[in-house]
Amino acid sequence: MVKLQQTISLPNKIKVGSVDISVQLIDGLVSISDDEGSYDGTKQSIILDKNLVDRQNPYALLLVLHELDHVIYEQHLLTAAKEEVIVNAFSHATVQILRDNPELKKWMDQCLMS
């Protein structure tokens, strides 16, 4: 008997620091806007190309992390920071995101297995 692997969906909300960031998947975003994803700090939201995210592969994970990095960059006011401050902020924020979002971590693990 073949055991089917359960598909885990990307959460539609991801806690980053003290803020819940909404995540919306848009069919054909690349065709519409020539962007694979985008973060809007005024709306505390990330939009992503659904076709890319649905692949659940390392590139999908890269795309999600890229947009989450924009959130971290904005939250920590890193525009004028020195390298060590920037790296420290990203490492601390990334660990906190993984601790606060177990469903996101499961989705990430699934992407890495493909």
C-alpha positions as CSV (number, residue, x, y, z in Angstrom):
1,M,0.0,0.0,0.0
2,V,1.4,3.4,-1.1
3,K,1.2,6.1,1.6
4,L,0.3,9.5,0.2
5,Q,2.2,12.5,1.5
6,Q,-0.1,15.1,3.0
7,T,0.3,18.5,1.4
8,I,0.8,21.4,3.8
9,S,-0.3,24.8,2.7
10,L,1.5,28.1,3.3
11,P,-0.3,29.8,6.2
12,N,-2.3,32.9,5.3
13,K,-1.0,34.7,8.4
14,I,2.6,34.8,9.6
15,K,3.6,36.3,12.9
16,V,6.7,38.5,12.5
17,G,7.7,40.2,15.8
18,S,4.5,41.7,17.3
19,V,2.6,41.9,14.0
20,D,0.6,39.3,12.0
21,I,1.4,39.6,8.3
22,S,-1.3,38.5,6.0
23,V,-0.2,36.3,3.1
24,Q,-2.2,36.3,-0.1
25,L,-1.5,34.1,-3.2
26,I,-2.4,35.6,-6.5
27,D,-2.8,33.5,-9.7
28,G,-0.4,34.7,-12.3
29,L,1.1,37.5,-10.3
30,V,4.3,37.4,-12.4
31,S,2.2,38.0,-15.5
32,I,0.2,40.8,-13.9
33,S,3.0,42.8,-12.2
34,D,6.3,41.2,-13.4
35,D,6.9,40.5,-9.6
36,E,7.0,37.1,-8.0
37,G,6.1,38.6,-4.6
38,S,5.8,41.9,-2.8
39,Y,5.5,43.2,0.8
40,D,3.3,46.2,1.6
41,G,4.2,47.6,5.0
42,T,1.2,50.0,5.1
43,K,-1.1,47.0,4.8
44,Q,1.1,44.5,6.7
45,S,0.7,42.1,3.9
46,I,2.7,39.9,1.5
47,I,1.4,38.9,-1.9
48,L,3.0,36.0,-3.7
49,D,2.6,34.3,-7.1
50,K,0.4,31.3,-6.3
51,N,1.9,29.2,-9.1
52,L,5.4,29.5,-7.7
53,V,4.3,28.9,-4.1
54,D,2.2,25.9,-5.0
55,R,5.3,24.1,-6.3
56,Q,6.4,23.7,-2.7
57,N,10.1,23.5,-3.6
58,P,13.2,25.3,-2.4
59,Y,12.5,28.2,-4.8
60,A,9.1,28.7,-3.3
61,L,10.7,28.8,0.2
62,L,13.3,31.3,-1.1
63,L,10.5,33.5,-2.4
64,V,8.6,33.4,1.0
65,L,11.8,34.1,3.0
66,H,12.7,37.0,0.6
67,E,9.5,38.7,1.4
68,L,9.7,38.0,5.1
69,D,13.2,39.5,5.0
70,H,11.6,42.7,3.7
71,V,9.3,42.7,6.8
72,I,12.3,42.2,9.1
73,Y,14.3,45.0,7.3
74,E,11.4,47.4,7.8
75,Q,10.5,46.4,11.4
76,H,14.1,46.8,12.6
77,L,14.7,50.1,10.8
78,L,17.9,48.7,9.1
79,T,18.4,51.3,6.4
80,A,21.3,53.0,8.1
81,A,22.6,50.1,10.2
82,K,26.0,48.5,10.0
83,E,26.5,44.9,8.8
84,E,26.7,43.3,12.2
85,V,23.5,45.0,13.4
86,I,21.7,43.9,10.2
87,V,22.9,40.3,10.4
88,N,22.0,40.2,14.2
89,A,18.5,41.5,13.5
90,F,17.9,39.0,10.7
91,S,19.1,36.0,12.7
92,H,17.1,36.9,15.8
93,A,14.0,37.7,13.7
94,T,14.2,34.5,11.7
95,V,14.5,32.3,14.8
96,Q,11.5,34.1,16.3
97,I,9.5,33.6,13.1
98,L,10.2,29.9,13.2
99,R,9.3,29.6,16.9
100,D,6.1,31.6,16.5
101,N,4.8,29.9,13.3
102,P,4.9,26.1,13.5
103,E,2.7,25.6,10.5
104,L,5.1,27.8,8.4
105,K,8.0,25.6,9.6
106,K,6.1,22.5,8.5
107,W,5.5,24.1,5.1
108,M,9.2,25.0,4.9
109,D,10.3,21.5,5.7
110,Q,8.0,20.2,3.0
111,C,9.6,22.6,0.5
112,L,13.1,21.4,1.4
113,M,12.2,17.8,0.8
114,S,11.2,18.2,-2.8
